[in-house]
Amino acid sequence: MGLDELNDRLEEMVMVCNNLLDRCDEALNWVLGMSKDDRKIVWLRGSKLSWRRICPFFSCNKDTAKLKHTVALVTLQNKLG
């Protein structure tokens, strides 16, 4: 691999990293625009916690937790347009 190829590969990697950082920043802005409870339930479910483990955080049953999660996602979707 020559110096030019290495330079091209490095430029490619920098562009990919910048793209990932931009996407991460955008996602964080979305999360910061949510209410505290919405953030919490979306984050917990995104962390692959079971509904049974999420329920105690909100003092509710599984169906109510699922509803809260759905409402949080729909609210986010509406804000994003």
C-alpha positions as a Markdown table, in Angstrom:
| # | Residue | x | y | z |
|---|---|---|---|---|
| 1 | Met | 0.0 | 0.0 | 0.0 |
| 2 | Gly | 1.5 | 3.3 | -1.1 |
| 3 | Leu | 1.5 | 6.6 | 0.7 |
| 4 | Asp | -1.3 | 8.0 | -1.6 |
| 5 | Glu | -3.5 | 5.0 | -0.8 |
| 6 | Leu | -2.9 | 5.4 | 2.9 |
| 7 | Asn | -3.7 | 9.1 | 2.7 |
| 8 | Asp | -7.0 | 8.3 | 0.8 |
| 9 | Arg | -7.9 | 5.7 | 3.4 |
| 10 | Leu | -7.3 | 8.2 | 6.2 |
| 11 | Glu | -9.4 | 10.8 | 4.6 |
| 12 | Glu | -12.2 | 8.2 | 4.2 |
| 13 | Met | -12.0 | 7.3 | 7.8 |
| 14 | Val | -12.1 | 10.9 | 8.9 |
| 15 | Met | -15.2 | 11.5 | 6.8 |
| 16 | Val | -16.9 | 8.4 | 8.3 |
| 17 | Cys | -16.0 | 9.5 | 11.9 |
| 18 | Asn | -17.4 | 13.0 | 11.2 |
| 19 | Asn | -20.6 | 11.6 | 9.8 |
| 20 | Leu | -21.0 | 9.4 | 12.9 |
| 21 | Leu | -20.4 | 12.3 | 15.2 |
| 22 | Asp | -23.0 | 14.4 | 13.4 |
| 23 | Arg | -25.5 | 11.7 | 13.7 |
| 24 | Cys | -24.8 | 11.2 | 17.4 |
| 25 | Asp | -25.1 | 15.0 | 18.0 |
| 26 | Glu | -28.4 | 15.0 | 16.2 |
| 27 | Ala | -29.7 | 12.0 | 18.2 |
| 28 | Leu | -28.6 | 13.7 | 21.4 |
| 29 | Asn | -30.5 | 16.9 | 20.5 |
| 30 | Trp | -33.6 | 14.8 | 19.9 |
| 31 | Val | -33.3 | 13.2 | 23.3 |
| 32 | Leu | -32.7 | 16.5 | 25.0 |
| 33 | Gly | -35.9 | 17.8 | 23.5 |
| 34 | Met | -37.9 | 15.1 | 25.3 |
| 35 | Ser | -39.4 | 15.2 | 28.7 |
| 36 | Lys | -37.5 | 13.4 | 31.5 |
| 37 | Asp | -39.9 | 10.5 | 31.7 |
| 38 | Asp | -39.9 | 10.1 | 27.9 |
| 39 | Arg | -36.1 | 10.1 | 27.8 |
| 40 | Lys | -35.9 | 7.6 | 30.6 |
| 41 | Ile | -38.3 | 5.0 | 29.1 |
| 42 | Val | -36.9 | 5.4 | 25.5 |
| 43 | Trp | -33.4 | 5.0 | 26.9 |
| 44 | Leu | -34.2 | 2.0 | 29.1 |
| 45 | Arg | -36.0 | 0.2 | 26.3 |
| 46 | Gly | -33.2 | 1.1 | 23.9 |
| 47 | Ser | -30.8 | -0.5 | 26.3 |
| 48 | Lys | -32.8 | -3.7 | 25.8 |
| 49 | Leu | -34.2 | -3.9 | 29.3 |
| 50 | Ser | -37.3 | -6.1 | 29.5 |
| 51 | Trp | -40.7 | -4.5 | 30.3 |
| 52 | Arg | -40.7 | -6.3 | 33.6 |
| 53 | Arg | -37.5 | -4.5 | 34.6 |
| 54 | Ile | -38.7 | -1.1 | 33.3 |
| 55 | Cys | -42.0 | -1.1 | 35.1 |
| 56 | Pro | -40.6 | -0.3 | 38.6 |
| 57 | Phe | -39.1 | 2.9 | 37.3 |
| 58 | Phe | -42.6 | 4.2 | 36.5 |
| 59 | Ser | -44.6 | 2.3 | 39.1 |
| 60 | Cys | -46.8 | 0.8 | 36.5 |
| 61 | Asn | -47.6 | -2.5 | 34.8 |
| 62 | Lys | -46.2 | -3.8 | 31.5 |
| 63 | Asp | -49.1 | -2.6 | 29.3 |
| 64 | Thr | -48.9 | 1.0 | 30.7 |
| 65 | Ala | -45.1 | 1.0 | 30.2 |
| 66 | Lys | -45.5 | 0.0 | 26.6 |
| 67 | Leu | -48.1 | 2.7 | 26.1 |
| 68 | Lys | -45.8 | 5.3 | 27.7 |
| 69 | His | -43.0 | 4.2 | 25.4 |
| 70 | Thr | -45.2 | 4.4 | 22.3 |
| 71 | Val | -46.5 | 7.8 | 23.3 |
| 72 | Ala | -42.9 | 9.0 | 23.8 |
| 73 | Leu | -41.9 | 7.8 | 20.3 |
| 74 | Val | -44.9 | 9.3 | 18.6 |
| 75 | Thr | -44.3 | 12.6 | 20.4 |
| 76 | Leu | -40.7 | 12.6 | 19.2 |
| 77 | Gln | -41.9 | 11.7 | 15.7 |
| 78 | Asn | -44.3 | 14.6 | 15.7 |
| 79 | Lys | -41.6 | 17.0 | 16.8 |
| 80 | Leu | -39.3 | 15.9 | 14.0 |
| 81 | Gly | -42.0 | 16.5 | 11.5 |
